[in-house]
Amino acid sequence: CNGKEKTFLHRIKQICSNPWFHGSIDHPTSVLLSRSQDSFIVRLGSEPGCFTIQAQSHRLRIVYIPGTGYQDPMSKIHPNLESIIAQECPKLKALPGSPFVKLYHPLGPYVQQFQMKS
């Protein structure tokens, strides 16, 4: 495994392990409408290498530029999606429900319960 592959795999793991990443969603607006107005999700964009940070009131198109980082709508480059979320959505809360979280946190709250009892 060369350095480039590790970087690619690390990026995938970093994104998918977050509860706000919902992957590809057919009807993101309907998912958000059923929740509070201060929620957001991150989903795959309609073009390769793009992501969308979406809330009820707005959405932001983010472009991943290989070897450079993530470009926000104002063309500012960020090292990761978390940086853009912190800047653009400071008062919004991540909408849980990512289908990928179980891959990285398979036991979720059960681990915490077990640790508390021990």
MODELLER restraints for C-alpha pairs under 7 A, 6 or more apart:
rsr = mdl.restraints
at = mdl.atoms
rsr.add(forms.Gaussian(group=physical.xy_distance, feature=features.Distance(at['CA:15:A'], at['CA:21:A']), mean=6.66, stdev=0.5))
rsr.add(forms.Gaussian(group=physical.xy_distance, feature=features.Distance(at['CA:16:A'], at['CA:100:A']), mean=5.65, stdev=0.5))
rsr.add(forms.Gaussian(group=physical.xy_distance, feature=features.Distance(at['CA:16:A'], at['CA:101:A']), mean=6.70, stdev=0.5))
rsr.add(forms.Gaussian(group=physical.xy_distance, feature=features.Distance(at['CA:17:A'], at['CA:100:A']), mean=6.42, stdev=0.5))
rsr.add(forms.Gaussian(group=physical.xy_distance, feature=features.Distance(at['CA:17:A'], at['CA:101:A']), mean=5.14, stdev=0.5))
rsr.add(forms.Gaussian(group=physical.xy_distance, feature=features.Distance(at['CA:17:A'], at['CA:104:A']), mean=5.70, stdev=0.5))
rsr.add(forms.Gaussian(group=physical.xy_distance, feature=features.Distance(at['CA:18:A'], at['CA:101:A']), mean=6.47, stdev=0.5))
rsr.add(forms.Gaussian(group=physical.xy_distance, feature=features.Distance(at['CA:19:A'], at['CA:96:A']), mean=5.12, stdev=0.5))
rsr.add(forms.Gaussian(group=physical.xy_distance, feature=features.Distance(at['CA:19:A'], at['CA:97:A']), mean=6.41, stdev=0.5))
rsr.add(forms.Gaussian(group=physical.xy_distance, feature=features.Distance(at['CA:19:A'], at['CA:98:A']), mean=5.18, stdev=0.5))
rsr.add(forms.Gaussian(group=physical.xy_distance, feature=features.Distance(at['CA:19:A'], at['CA:101:A']), mean=6.01, stdev=0.5))
rsr.add(forms.Gaussian(group=physical.xy_distance, feature=features.Distance(at['CA:20:A'], at['CA:41:A']), mean=4.99, stdev=0.5))
rsr.add(forms.Gaussian(group=physical.xy_distance, feature=features.Distance(at['CA:20:A'], at['CA:42:A']), mean=5.72, stdev=0.5))
rsr.add(forms.Gaussian(group=physical.xy_distance, feature=features.Distance(at['CA:20:A'], at['CA:94:A']), mean=5.11, stdev=0.5))
rsr.add(forms.Gaussian(group=physical.xy_distance, feature=features.Distance(at['CA:20:A'], at['CA:95:A']), mean=5.72, stdev=0.5))
rsr.add(forms.Gaussian(group=physical.xy_distance, feature=features.Distance(at['CA:20:A'], at['CA:96:A']), mean=5.77, stdev=0.5))
rsr.add(forms.Gaussian(group=physical.xy_distance, feature=features.Distance(at['CA:20:A'], at['CA:98:A']), mean=6.29, stdev=0.5))
rsr.add(forms.Gaussian(group=physical.xy_distance, feature=features.Distance(at['CA:21:A'], at['CA:41:A']), mean=6.17, stdev=0.5))
rsr.add(forms.Gaussian(group=physical.xy_distance, feature=features.Distance(at['CA:21:A'], at['CA:42:A']), mean=4.74, stdev=0.5))
rsr.add(forms.Gaussian(group=physical.xy_distance, feature=features.Distance(at['CA:21:A'], at['CA:43:A']), mean=5.79, stdev=0.5))
rsr.add(forms.Gaussian(group=physical.xy_distance, feature=features.Distance(at['CA:21:A'], at['CA:98:A']), mean=5.64, stdev=0.5))
rsr.add(forms.Gaussian(group=physical.xy_distance, feature=features.Distance(at['CA:22:A'], at['CA:41:A']), mean=6.67, stdev=0.5))
rsr.add(forms.Gaussian(group=physical.xy_distance, feature=features.Distance(at['CA:22:A'], at['CA:42:A']), mean=6.11, stdev=0.5))
rsr.add(forms.Gaussian(group=physical.xy_distance, feature=features.Distance(at['CA:22:A'], at['CA:43:A']), mean=5.23, stdev=0.5))
rsr.add(forms.Gaussian(group=physical.xy_distance, feature=features.Distance(at['CA:22:A'], at['CA:98:A']), mean=4.58, stdev=0.5))
rsr.add(forms.Gaussian(group=physical.xy_distance, feature=features.Distance(at['CA:22:A'], at['CA:99:A']), mean=6.50, stdev=0.5))
rsr.add(forms.Gaussian(group=physical.xy_distance, feature=features.Distance(at['CA:23:A'], at['CA:43:A']), mean=4.77, stdev=0.5))
rsr.add(forms.Gaussian(group=physical.xy_distance, feature=features.Distance(at['CA:23:A'], at['CA:44:A']), mean=5.31, stdev=0.5))
rsr.add(forms.Gaussian(group=physical.xy_distance, feature=features.Distance(at['CA:24:A'], at['CA:43:A']), mean=5.83, stdev=0.5))
rsr.add(forms.Gaussian(group=physical.xy_distance, feature=features.Distance(at['CA:24:A'], at['CA:44:A']), mean=5.27, stdev=0.5))
rsr.add(forms.Gaussian(group=physical.xy_distance, feature=features.Distance(at['CA:25:A'], at['CA:43:A']), mean=6.92, stdev=0.5))
rsr.add(forms.Gaussian(group=physical.xy_distance, feature=features.Distance(at['CA:29:A'], at['CA:56:A']), mean=6.79, stdev=0.5))
rsr.add(forms.Gaussian(group=physical.xy_distance, feature=features.Distance(at['CA:32:A'], at['CA:55:A']), mean=6.77, stdev=0.5))
rsr.add(forms.Gaussian(group=physical.xy_distance, feature=features.Distance(at['CA:32:A'], at['CA:56:A']), mean=6.01, stdev=0.5))
rsr.add(forms.Gaussian(group=physical.xy_distance, feature=features.Distance(at['CA:33:A'], at['CA:56:A']), mean=6.56, stdev=0.5))
rsr.add(forms.Gaussian(group=physical.xy_distance, feature=features.Distance(at['CA:37:A'], at['CA:56:A']), mean=6.10, stdev=0.5))
rsr.add(forms.Gaussian(group=physical.xy_distance, feature=features.Distance(at['CA:38:A'], at['CA:92:A']), mean=4.75, stdev=0.5))
rsr.add(forms.Gaussian(group=physical.xy_distance, feature=features.Distance(at['CA:38:A'], at['CA:93:A']), mean=5.97, stdev=0.5))
rsr.add(forms.Gaussian(group=physical.xy_distance, feature=features.Distance(at['CA:39:A'], at['CA:55:A']), mean=6.02, stdev=0.5))
rsr.add(forms.Gaussian(group=physical.xy_distance, feature=features.Distance(at['CA:39:A'], at['CA:92:A']), mean=5.36, stdev=0.5))
rsr.add(forms.Gaussian(group=physical.xy_distance, feature=features.Distance(at['CA:39:A'], at['CA:93:A']), mean=4.75, stdev=0.5))
rsr.add(forms.Gaussian(group=physical.xy_distance, feature=features.Distance(at['CA:39:A'], at['CA:94:A']), mean=5.60, stdev=0.5))
rsr.add(forms.Gaussian(group=physical.xy_distance, feature=features.Distance(at['CA:39:A'], at['CA:95:A']), mean=5.45, stdev=0.5))
rsr.add(forms.Gaussian(group=physical.xy_distance, feature=features.Distance(at['CA:40:A'], at['CA:53:A']), mean=6.92, stdev=0.5))
rsr.add(forms.Gaussian(group=physical.xy_distance, feature=features.Distance(at['CA:40:A'], at['CA:54:A']), mean=5.45, stdev=0.5))
rsr.add(forms.Gaussian(group=physical.xy_distance, feature=features.Distance(at['CA:40:A'], at['CA:55:A']), mean=4.39, stdev=0.5))
rsr.add(forms.Gaussian(group=physical.xy_distance, feature=features.Distance(at['CA:40:A'], at['CA:92:A']), mean=6.36, stdev=0.5))
rsr.add(forms.Gaussian(group=physical.xy_distance, feature=features.Distance(at['CA:40:A'], at['CA:93:A']), mean=6.15, stdev=0.5))
rsr.add(forms.Gaussian(group=physical.xy_distance, feature=features.Distance(at['CA:40:A'], at['CA:94:A']), mean=5.17, stdev=0.5))
rsr.add(forms.Gaussian(group=physical.xy_distance, feature=features.Distance(at['CA:40:A'], at['CA:95:A']), mean=5.59, stdev=0.5))
rsr.add(forms.Gaussian(group=physical.xy_distance, feature=features.Distance(at['CA:41:A'], at['CA:53:A']), mean=5.88, stdev=0.5))
rsr.add(forms.Gaussian(group=physical.xy_distance, feature=features.Distance(at['CA:41:A'], at['CA:54:A']), mean=5.42, stdev=0.5))
rsr.add(forms.Gaussian(group=physical.xy_distance, feature=features.Distance(at['CA:41:A'], at['CA:55:A']), mean=6.65, stdev=0.5))
rsr.add(forms.Gaussian(group=physical.xy_distance, feature=features.Distance(at['CA:41:A'], at['CA:94:A']), mean=6.06, stdev=0.5))
rsr.add(forms.Gaussian(group=physical.xy_distance, feature=features.Distance(at['CA:41:A'], at['CA:95:A']), mean=5.76, stdev=0.5))
rsr.add(forms.Gaussian(group=physical.xy_distance, feature=features.Distance(at['CA:42:A'], at['CA:51:A']), mean=6.81, stdev=0.5))
rsr.add(forms.Gaussian(group=physical.xy_distance, feature=features.Distance(at['CA:42:A'], at['CA:52:A']), mean=5.60, stdev=0.5))
rsr.add(forms.Gaussian(group=physical.xy_distance, feature=features.Distance(at['CA:42:A'], at['CA:53:A']), mean=4.47, stdev=0.5))
rsr.add(forms.Gaussian(group=physical.xy_distance, feature=features.Distance(at['CA:42:A'], at['CA:54:A']), mean=6.18, stdev=0.5))
rsr.add(forms.Gaussian(group=physical.xy_distance, feature=features.Distance(at['CA:43:A'], at['CA:51:A']), mean=5.73, stdev=0.5))
rsr.add(forms.Gaussian(group=physical.xy_distance, feature=features.Distance(at['CA:43:A'], at['CA:52:A']), mean=5.34, stdev=0.5))
rsr.add(forms.Gaussian(group=physical.xy_distance, feature=features.Distance(at['CA:43:A'], at['CA:53:A']), mean=6.60, stdev=0.5))
rsr.add(forms.Gaussian(group=physical.xy_distance, feature=features.Distance(at['CA:44:A'], at['CA:50:A']), mean=6.33, stdev=0.5))
rsr.add(forms.Gaussian(group=physical.xy_distance, feature=features.Distance(at['CA:44:A'], at['CA:51:A']), mean=4.55, stdev=0.5))
rsr.add(forms.Gaussian(group=physical.xy_distance, feature=features.Distance(at['CA:44:A'], at['CA:52:A']), mean=6.12, stdev=0.5))
rsr.add(forms.Gaussian(group=physical.xy_distance, feature=features.Distance(at['CA:45:A'], at['CA:51:A']), mean=4.25, stdev=0.5))
rsr.add(forms.Gaussian(group=physical.xy_distance, feature=features.Distance(at['CA:45:A'], at['CA:52:A']), mean=5.28, stdev=0.5))
rsr.add(forms.Gaussian(group=physical.xy_distance, feature=features.Distance(at['CA:49:A'], at['CA:63:A']), mean=5.98, stdev=0.5))
rsr.add(forms.Gaussian(group=physical.xy_distance, feature=features.Distance(at['CA:49:A'], at['CA:64:A']), mean=5.27, stdev=0.5))
rsr.add(forms.Gaussian(group=physical.xy_distance, feature=features.Distance(at['CA:50:A'], at['CA:61:A']), mean=6.91, stdev=0.5))
rsr.add(forms.Gaussian(group=physical.xy_distance, feature=features.Distance(at['CA:50:A'], at['CA:62:A']), mean=5.55, stdev=0.5))
rsr.add(forms.Gaussian(group=physical.xy_distance, feature=features.Distance(at['CA:50:A'], at['CA:63:A']), mean=4.48, stdev=0.5))
rsr.add(forms.Gaussian(group=physical.xy_distance, feature=features.Distance(at['CA:50:A'], at['CA:64:A']), mean=5.99, stdev=0.5))
rsr.add(forms.Gaussian(group=physical.xy_distance, feature=features.Distance(at['CA:51:A'], at['CA:61:A']), mean=6.00, stdev=0.5))
rsr.add(forms.Gaussian(group=physical.xy_distance, feature=features.Distance(at['CA:51:A'], at['CA:62:A']), mean=5.01, stdev=0.5))
rsr.add(forms.Gaussian(group=physical.xy_distance, feature=features.Distance(at['CA:51:A'], at['CA:63:A']), mean=6.38, stdev=0.5))
rsr.add(forms.Gaussian(group=physical.xy_distance, feature=features.Distance(at['CA:52:A'], at['CA:59:A']), mean=6.49, stdev=0.5))
rsr.add(forms.Gaussian(group=physical.xy_distance, feature=features.Distance(at['CA:52:A'], at['CA:60:A']), mean=5.46, stdev=0.5))
rsr.add(forms.Gaussian(group=physical.xy_distance, feature=features.Distance(at['CA:52:A'], at['CA:61:A']), mean=4.73, stdev=0.5))
rsr.add(forms.Gaussian(group=physical.xy_distance, feature=features.Distance(at['CA:52:A'], at['CA:62:A']), mean=5.88, stdev=0.5))
rsr.add(forms.Gaussian(group=physical.xy_distance, feature=features.Distance(at['CA:53:A'], at['CA:59:A']), mean=5.50, stdev=0.5))
rsr.add(forms.Gaussian(group=physical.xy_distance, feature=features.Distance(at['CA:53:A'], at['CA:60:A']), mean=5.10, stdev=0.5))
rsr.add(forms.Gaussian(group=physical.xy_distance, feature=features.Distance(at['CA:53:A'], at['CA:61:A']), mean=6.68, stdev=0.5))
rsr.add(forms.Gaussian(group=physical.xy_distance, feature=features.Distance(at['CA:54:A'], at['CA:60:A']), mean=6.42, stdev=0.5))
rsr.add(forms.Gaussian(group=physical.xy_distance, feature=features.Distance(at['CA:60:A'], at['CA:73:A']), mean=6.64, stdev=0.5))
rsr.add(forms.Gaussian(group=physical.xy_distance, feature=features.Distance(at['CA:61:A'], at['CA:72:A']), mean=6.94, stdev=0.5))
rsr.add(forms.Gaussian(group=physical.xy_distance, feature=features.Distance(at['CA:61:A'], at['CA:73:A']), mean=6.31, stdev=0.5))
rsr.add(forms.Gaussian(group=physical.xy_distance, feature=features.Distance(at['CA:62:A'], at['CA:70:A']), mean=6.49, stdev=0.5))
rsr.add(forms.Gaussian(group=physical.xy_distance, feature=features.Distance(at['CA:62:A'], at['CA:71:A']), mean=5.65, stdev=0.5))
rsr.add(forms.Gaussian(group=physical.xy_distance, feature=features.Distance(at['CA:62:A'], at['CA:72:A']), mean=5.12, stdev=0.5))
rsr.add(forms.Gaussian(group=physical.xy_distance, feature=features.Distance(at['CA:62:A'], at['CA:73:A']), mean=6.62, stdev=0.5))
rsr.add(forms.Gaussian(group=physical.xy_distance, feature=features.Distance(at['CA:63:A'], at['CA:70:A']), mean=5.64, stdev=0.5))
rsr.add(forms.Gaussian(group=physical.xy_distance, feature=features.Distance(at['CA:63:A'], at['CA:71:A']), mean=5.15, stdev=0.5))
rsr.add(forms.Gaussian(group=physical.xy_distance, feature=features.Distance(at['CA:63:A'], at['CA:72:A']), mean=6.93, stdev=0.5))
rsr.add(forms.Gaussian(group=physical.xy_distance, feature=features.Distance(at['CA:64:A'], at['CA:70:A']), mean=4.48, stdev=0.5))
rsr.add(forms.Gaussian(group=physical.xy_distance, feature=features.Distance(at['CA:64:A'], at['CA:71:A']), mean=6.27, stdev=0.5))
rsr.add(forms.Gaussian(group=physical.xy_distance, feature=features.Distance(at['CA:69:A'], at['CA:77:A']), mean=5.87, stdev=0.5))
rsr.add(forms.Gaussian(group=physical.xy_distance, feature=features.Distance(at['CA:69:A'], at['CA:78:A']), mean=5.58, stdev=0.5))
rsr.add(forms.Gaussian(group=physical.xy_distance, feature=features.Distance(at['CA:69:A'], at['CA:79:A']), mean=5.05, stdev=0.5))
rsr.add(forms.Gaussian(group=physical.xy_distance, feature=features.Distance(at['CA:69:A'], at['CA:80:A']), mean=6.62, stdev=0.5))
rsr.add(forms.Gaussian(group=physical.xy_distance, feature=features.Distance(at['CA:70:A'], at['CA:77:A']), mean=5.40, stdev=0.5))
rsr.add(forms.Gaussian(group=physical.xy_distance, feature=features.Distance(at['CA:70:A'], at['CA:78:A']), mean=5.01, stdev=0.5))
rsr.add(forms.Gaussian(group=physical.xy_distance, feature=features.Distance(at['CA:70:A'], at['CA:79:A']), mean=6.22, stdev=0.5))
rsr.add(forms.Gaussian(group=physical.xy_distance, feature=features.Distance(at['CA:70:A'], at['CA:80:A']), mean=6.05, stdev=0.5))
rsr.add(forms.Gaussian(group=physical.xy_distance, feature=features.Distance(at['CA:70:A'], at['CA:81:A']), mean=6.77, stdev=0.5))
rsr.add(forms.Gaussian(group=physical.xy_distance, feature=features.Distance(at['CA:71:A'], at['CA:77:A']), mean=4.51, stdev=0.5))
rsr.add(forms.Gaussian(group=physical.xy_distance, feature=features.Distance(at['CA:71:A'], at['CA:78:A']), mean=6.25, stdev=0.5))
rsr.add(forms.Gaussian(group=physical.xy_distance, feature=features.Distance(at['CA:72:A'], at['CA:84:A']), mean=6.93, stdev=0.5))
rsr.add(forms.Gaussian(group=physical.xy_distance, feature=features.Distance(at['CA:78:A'], at['CA:84:A']), mean=6.66, stdev=0.5))
